[in-house]
Amino acid sequence: MAGKGHRVQIKLKSSESPHIYYVKKNKQNTPDRLELKKYDPVVRKHVSYKEAR
């Protein structure tokens, strides 16, 4: 029987609006929280997105 694996789905929450992205990350390669700059369609510019629980 195969295990569940290391890849999990996480939520990236915008720092300037209620917008959320859902992405997958490998917990074994990046155990700490993710922070990326992505496009926010609500405020129509690139903003910082942080991993939410």
C-alpha positions in Angstrom: 0.0 0.0 0.0 1.3 3.4 -1.0 1.6 6.2 1.5 -0.1 9.6 1.2 3.0 11.4 -0.2 4.7 14.6 0.6 2.7 16.9 -1.6 -0.2 18.8 0.1 -2.7 21.5 -1.0 -2.3 24.9 0.8 -4.1 28.2 0.8 -2.2 31.4 -0.2 -4.0 34.4 1.3 -3.5 37.9 -0.1 -2.0 40.6 2.1 -4.3 43.3 0.7 -7.7 41.6 0.0 -9.7 38.6 0.8 -8.6 36.8 -2.4 -7.1 33.2 -2.0 -5.1 31.0 -4.3 -5.0 27.2 -3.8 -1.6 25.6 -4.7 0.3 22.4 -4.0 3.6 22.3 -2.3 6.1 19.5 -1.3 6.3 19.6 2.5 9.6 17.7 2.5 11.4 20.2 0.3 9.8 23.4 1.8 8.8 22.7 5.5 8.4 26.4 6.4 5.6 28.7 5.3 5.4 29.9 1.7 5.4 33.5 0.7 5.0 34.5 -3.0 4.2 37.6 -5.0 1.2 36.9 -7.2 -1.4 38.8 -9.1 -4.4 39.9 -7.1 -7.5 40.4 -9.4 -9.4 42.3 -6.6 -6.8 45.1 -6.3 -5.5 44.5 -9.9 -1.8 44.4 -9.0 0.9 42.1 -7.7 0.9 41.7 -4.0 2.4 39.3 -1.4 0.6 36.1 -0.7 1.3 34.1 2.5 0.5 30.6 3.4 -2.6 30.3 5.6 -3.5 27.3 7.8 
